[in-house]
Amino acid sequence: MTDEKNEIEKLIDNMITSGDELVDNLKHVLPDSLAESMVMFHESNVSNLKKIREFLNK
């Protein structure tokens, strides 16, 4: 189970990092209102991913 847990944590970290990069690249080319919505959506996803990671570490 420990190996699976580590793989899931790596996947979560990768999802957060990739999402950060995507948002940073797209928010400069999208209209402000759409960019703001995308940033808020990403922040929500990051929050949920961190909660999943915390749950795994219990």
N, C-alpha and C positions, 0 to 999 in steps of 0.2 A: 504493500500500500504506500510505503514511503516514496518509492520511485514514481508511482502514479501521481502522488501529491506534488512532487517536485516538477514533474512534467506539466501538471495543471498550472502551477505557479509560474513556470516559465512561459506558458501560453498566455496567461493573464498579463504578465509583464510585457510580452510582445504585442498584445492587443492594445495596451495602453500606449506604448511607445509609437506604434504604427498609427494609432488614432491621433496622437499629438502631432506627428509629422504631417498627416493628411490635413488636419485642421489648419496647421500653420501655412501650408501651401495653398489651400483653397480659400482661406479667408481674405487673401489679398486680391483674388480675381472675382469673387462673388459680390453682389450688391450687399451693402451693410446690413440690411434687415435679414437677408438669408444667411450671411456669415454669422451674425449674432445667434440666430436660431441653431445653426450647426454647432457653434461653440457650446451653447447650453445643452444640446443633445449629447455632445461628447462628454461634457462634465458629468452628466447624469450617468452615462455608461461607465465612466471611470469610477464613480462612486459605487455603483453596483458591483463592478469587478473587484474593488477593494473589499467590499463586504463579503464577497464569495471567498476571497483569499483569507480573510479573518476567520470565517467559518471553517475553512480547511485546517487552520492552525489551532483550533480548539482541541 
